[in-house]
Amino acid sequence: MNHTSQAFITSASGGQPPNYERIKEEYEVAELGAPHGAASVRTTVINMPREVSVPDHVVWSLFNTLFMNFCCLGFIAYAYSVKSRDRKMVGDVTGAQAYASTAKCLNISSLVLSVLTVVAMIVIVVIVALNARSF
């Protein structure tokens, strides 16, 4: 193998690299109301979010797990919330949204059923107390 380097600058140009002419193409668009001789520059800025925000509902699921765990729905919602957070960390936005949607539905159903249970218990206690006084 030959390891000698080869010079790209020839001695005919005096040791200087050849001059390359820069070609600049300009496209002009005629605008309504603008003079024909004036060239205007238009720019468009597009803001791209770095990450898509996907709510994972972990705090809500933890609250339902600790305080109103009706038929273990809060715990199942917490499991789906953690799965949603894991998918979000990996970069799978579609999977994160699917798990977050399931966690949200489970949290809503757990909350509604727990509130209805508490209200039903209060009504039952009041009815029993009123019946006990009447005898």
C-alpha positions, -999 to 999 in steps of 0.1 A, spaced: 0 0 0 12 34 -8 7 59 20 19 90 2 -5 119 1 -15 136 -31 -19 174 -33 -50 187 -48 -36 222 -53 -17 224 -85 13 246 -91 -4 262 -121 -27 282 -99 2 295 -78 -5 274 -48 -40 288 -44 -72 268 -47 -92 274 -78 -120 300 -76 -154 286 -76 -182 309 -86 -211 308 -62 -244 304 -79 -273 321 -62 -308 315 -74 -334 339 -63 -371 333 -67 -393 363 -65 -430 362 -59 -452 390 -70 -472 402 -41 -504 421 -43 -499 458 -34 -461 455 -33 -441 475 -59 -426 453 -86 -390 464 -80 -391 457 -42 -382 423 -31 -397 412 2 -386 383 23 -412 362 41 -403 338 68 -424 311 85 -418 299 120 -431 265 130 -429 257 167 -426 220 173 -431 207 208 -403 185 220 -425 161 238 -462 154 235 -477 158 269 -496 127 279 -513 128 314 -507 95 331 -531 101 361 -507 85 386 -516 109 415 -554 104 409 -549 66 408 -528 66 439 -555 87 457 -582 62 446 -560 33 456 -554 46 491 -587 62 500 -615 49 478 -605 15 465 -639 3 453 -636 -33 441 -598 -27 436 -605 -3 407 -581 22 422 -553 -3 423 -559 -14 387 -560 22 376 -527 27 394 -512 -2 374 -524 13 341 -510 47 351 -476 32 358 -477 14 324 -486 47 308 -457 65 324 -434 37 313 -446 39 277 -441 77 278 -405 73 290 -398 48 262 -412 72 236 -443 52 227 -469 80 227 -497 59 213 -492 32 239 -490 58 267 -522 74 255 -540 41 254 -529 31 290 -537 67 302 -572 65 288 -579 32 305 -565 45 338 -587 76 334 -619 55 329 -610 33 358 -604 63 380 -637 79 371 -656 47 377 -638 41 410 -646 76 421 -682 75 411 -689 41 427 -671 51 459 -690 84 462 -723 65 455 -714 40 482 -706 67 508 -739 85 500 -758 52 501 -743 44 535 -752 79 549 -788 74 536 -790 40 552 -777 52 586 -802 81 586 -831 59 577 -821 34 604 -817 62 630 -851 77 621 -868 43 623 -851 36 657 -865 68 671 -901 62 660 -903 30 680 
